[in-house]
Amino acid sequence: MRLVGGDWGTIGGVLRMCDYSLQHVKSRSAKVCETLRTHHFNSGTIGFAAPEDANTAVCVLPGTELAFASAVRSNRLSWLTWKVMALPHTTAIFRQVNKDNPHTHHDALEFPDGKMVLLTQLLEGQEATILQLPAQPVTGDEVKAQERVPHIG
């Protein structure tokens, strides 16, 4: 899909999105030092948005380092009921998982203990600051690691 004009999450005119469930939400890239908030978009998923513009998803590149204002809280399915879990961490690295499956959530956070949590499982309203964007890729493997999951369909 090609878009013309506006900041709808495009790179060279080609649509880029944060996660497959945010493909119809206006989006833009994250910036160093900005504070983002987890937000429940009407697409049925949680993503990042700037506090001053909750209608725009802020896309984060894999490898981006984030610092949360407090311990991260997430929803987890436990014995057929949802349970709020507090993780003992305030820092994380943004990752993409399940890249081979275009119909599942891809955006995740990796915590210092190696635990991965899907971004869509975080509770709404948590604030995180972008500490550092990933270095520009040099090798083919680094380029592949930073590629976003492409829009299919």
Secondary structure, DSSP 8 states (H G I E B T S, - for coil): -B--SS-SSEETTEE--SSGGGTTS-EEE--TT-EEEEEEETTTEEEEEETTEEEEEEE--TT-EEEESS--EEEEEETTEEEEEE-S-SEEEEEE--TT-TTS--EEEE-TTS-EEEGGGB-TT-EEEEEE------SHHHHHHH-------
